[in-house]
Amino acid sequence: PTDRPTDRPTDRPTDRSPGIGGGAAGRHPVMAATAAAGAGSPLYASISRPGVDCLVGEWRRPHNDLQDQQVGGGHKAIHDDETAAKIGFGAAPIHGTVHWSQFTPLLLQAFGPAWFETGSISVHFVTPVSHLQPVRAFLARPDPTKQAQQVDIWMEHLDGRVVFNGTASVGLKRGEMQTMAQSKVASIKPVKGNLLFVRHSVGTKTTNLETAKIDFESKVGPLFPFTLNQKLDIITEFHPWFSEAAGASSPWGRAILPPEAFNQIMLGMAGNNEPAIWPKIPEDAWLAEAFAGRTPVGLFGGCEVILHAGPIFVGESYEITRELVGRGETPRAEFKWVRTLLREPKTGRLIAEMTLQEMMLKSSFDGYDALRARSDAVGAAKL
């Protein structure tokens, strides 16, 4: 939230973002010039990282498909234009992990199908992207002599402003690499006082075993009010392996989830209405009464997925557990880092994990300052 830009492009395109090989060239001058250039052209160079040897995607215009997202708490999601405007955003931002699918061609070019088995993607969001705003993906060129490695990734606006910085890898486990999200968790500063929105201590785990599944025809869930088939109609980078019609052509003989759906299946209530349940804190009864069901407006600050035994398959049921691995605050927001484990039900085998930073905006919650002062006083009294 502290890095939000105040400027917005003057052009607001209204037509659909093309898929692979789509015809964007005639609709935007920069896209037209890029499409006409060869792969080695300066028009394919990064503005934010000049001179870096990298793989470069085409310009894509992702959709904001969460304007109808149901988050409860007495407000709509930040992806709603009116809600975003109230808290100081020029336009409703797209959910950040939608951009991961834009890296599909680059990840396959860099690492091959193995990325969907033992790959990772880890990002820190810097500036938001609004509906159909053009962005482009970059991946630092990998070493062709290495089978297991990590590289930098990033995304840029037309003017070179960075959407996010991050890392991607293949063949590496946690502890064998320092990802973008891991570096952010490691740099958290101690909290002064007692956070209002993040009450549990680091290491706290959920008490229930959630289930999760995404198929083609059912809505993903209340947090993602669309079906996978509907998503594939507007996805920035389509691949046959993701589809119902051609999924059997994948190296695994069945359809797999696209990168952006990793967050969808692990965020919660995918294919059901089972929320994560955290341990109750009896001494917080006063706070629950003060909140009266209200919650702050939230957004992602960063997100990471590590695939341990992928792919994650369409139509497959998985089990989920969660752990709080980090907590802190900025001048504008409180935040928490939650690690989610996705397992195969019959064997307990770890398929994937997600580490997500959820930012909760202080200014979006009426009475925050007074309640925070009381929370700090209660915390001090315990010491």
Secondary structure, DSSP 4 states (H G I P E B T S, - for coil): -TT--S---S----SPPP-TT---GGG-HHHHHHHHS-TTSGGGS-SSSTT--EEE---B------TT----TTS--TTSHHHHHHTT-SSPBPPGGGGGGGGHHHHHHHHGGGHHHHEEEEEEE-S--BTT--EEEEEEPP-TT-SSEEEEEEEEETTS-EEEEEEEEES--TTS---HHHHHHHTPPPPSS--SS--SPTT-B-SS-EEE---SSSEEETTEEEEHHHHHHH-SS--GGGSTTTGGGSTTSS-B--THHHHHHHHS-TTS-----PPP-GGGHHHHHHHTT----EEEEEEEEEESS-PPBTT--EEEEEEEEEEEE-SSEEEEEEEEEEE-TTT--EEEEEEEEEEEEGGGSTTHHHHHHHHHHHHHHH-
